[in-house]
Amino acid sequence: MKAEAALREYVGSLVKRDEASLKAVASNEILDRAAVYRGLPAFIEKQRGSMVKQFGDDPNLASRVSVGRAVLEGNVVTADIGIDGTAIAKPWHFIVAEDGSLKVNVLPPGFTRPRPPGATAADWYLVQTYPSQNVFCGEAYCPNYVPGSSGGGYAYVCNNGQTQAGVNCYDQCGFWGNGTEFRSYGFSIGQCDWNTWGVDVWVTEGGAQCNDYC
């Protein structure tokens, strides 16, 4: 499957910090964004760090990722991806190149385009308990959450019950343009960049923390 081969090449390039391999498999939109954001080496370190924090520093990580359902619409493939047979909660997007190969774009094409003046955007963020042998619960929420409201933006999770929850928050920062500030028990935990690998905010025994910071 082309999408799986592209995904594994992308993951492998991050594991090895291989700029040439990344340039061969990443879309022009990612490469152009990396060039103006902090540079390609910084992009590799940022994405590698986020990936390793969630799945471990495994030199064979590329062989553990897989692609499930994949849908082609125009020149865009939207695919469900997983690791060790477990689905990752966020779909990935690939661009069909002129030669028929697939280039990793991660987000839908156009994610780098400026928004119209006054326009805001929101995304779905994943909050999850951090592995521990002790029983604990905790909360995480974004600034647009209004206590007592029926709207989204708030998550309360326990490692002996509902271990993860999704919240909708307004986008404010980050490489992907999909990061936001999170708070826990009245205190800011910082601005969390949108994590392409799954969990955006980890709830721990001592509070909450971003998987990756903007």
HUHU-V436283 format. One record per backbone hydrogen bond with DSSP energy under -0.5 kcal/mol. CO is the residue of the C=O (numbers start at 1). NH is the residue of the N-H. E is the energy in kcal/mol with one decimal. If there is no record, write none. Layout:
co/nh/e
CO/NH/E
CO/NH/E
//
This chain:
co/nh/e
1/5/-2.1
2/6/-2.5
3/7/-2.5
4/8/-2.5
5/9/-2.0
6/10/-2.3
7/11/-2.7
8/12/-2.5
9/13/-2.1
10/14/-1.6
11/15/-2.6
12/16/-2.3
13/17/-0.6
13/18/-2.6
14/17/-0.6
17/19/-0.9
18/22/-2.0
19/23/-2.6
20/24/-1.4
21/25/-1.1
22/25/-0.7
22/26/-2.8
25/104/-2.8
27/31/-2.2
28/32/-2.9
29/33/-2.0
30/34/-2.7
31/35/-1.9
32/36/-1.4
33/37/-1.7
34/38/-1.2
34/39/-2.9
39/43/-2.0
40/44/-2.6
41/45/-2.2
42/46/-2.4
43/47/-2.8
44/48/-2.8
45/49/-2.4
46/50/-1.9
47/51/-2.1
48/52/-3.0
49/53/-2.1
50/54/-1.1
51/55/-2.5
52/56/-2.6
56/58/-1.7
57/59/-0.6
58/61/-1.8
60/63/-1.1
60/64/-0.5
61/64/-1.6
61/65/-0.7
62/65/-0.6
64/84/-2.4
66/82/-2.2
69/80/-2.7
71/73/-0.5
71/78/-2.6
73/76/-1.5
75/96/-2.9
76/73/-2.8
76/78/-0.5
77/79/-0.5
77/94/-2.6
78/71/-2.6
79/81/-0.5
79/92/-2.7
80/68/-3.4
81/88/-2.8
82/66/-2.3
83/86/-2.0
86/83/-2.5
92/79/-3.0
93/105/-2.5
93/106/-1.6
94/77/-2.7
95/97/-0.7
95/103/-2.7
97/100/-2.0
101/97/-3.2
103/95/-3.0
104/27/-2.6
105/107/-2.6
106/93/-0.8
108/111/-1.0
110/113/-1.6
116/119/-2.4
121/171/-3.0
123/125/-0.6
123/169/-2.1
125/127/-0.5
125/167/-2.4
126/200/-2.4
126/201/-2.0
127/165/-2.5
128/203/-2.8
136/159/-2.1
138/157/-2.4
140/155/-2.2
141/183/-3.3
142/145/-2.3
145/147/-0.6
146/149/-2.4
153/142/-1.9
155/140/-2.0
157/138/-2.2
158/161/-1.4
161/163/-1.0
162/158/-2.2
163/129/-2.4
165/127/-2.9
167/125/-3.2
167/169/-0.5
169/123/-2.3
173/179/-3.2
174/177/-0.6
179/172/-4.6
179/173/-1.5
180/192/-3.1
181/143/-0.5
182/189/-2.7
182/190/-0.7
183/141/-2.4
184/187/-1.7
187/184/-2.7
190/182/-2.1
190/192/-0.6
191/193/-0.5
191/214/-2.3
192/180/-2.2
194/196/-0.7
195/198/-1.5
200/211/-2.5
200/212/-0.5
201/128/-2.4
201/203/-0.5
202/204/-0.6
202/209/-2.4
203/130/-2.8
204/207/-1.0
207/204/-2.7
209/202/-3.0
212/193/-2.4
//
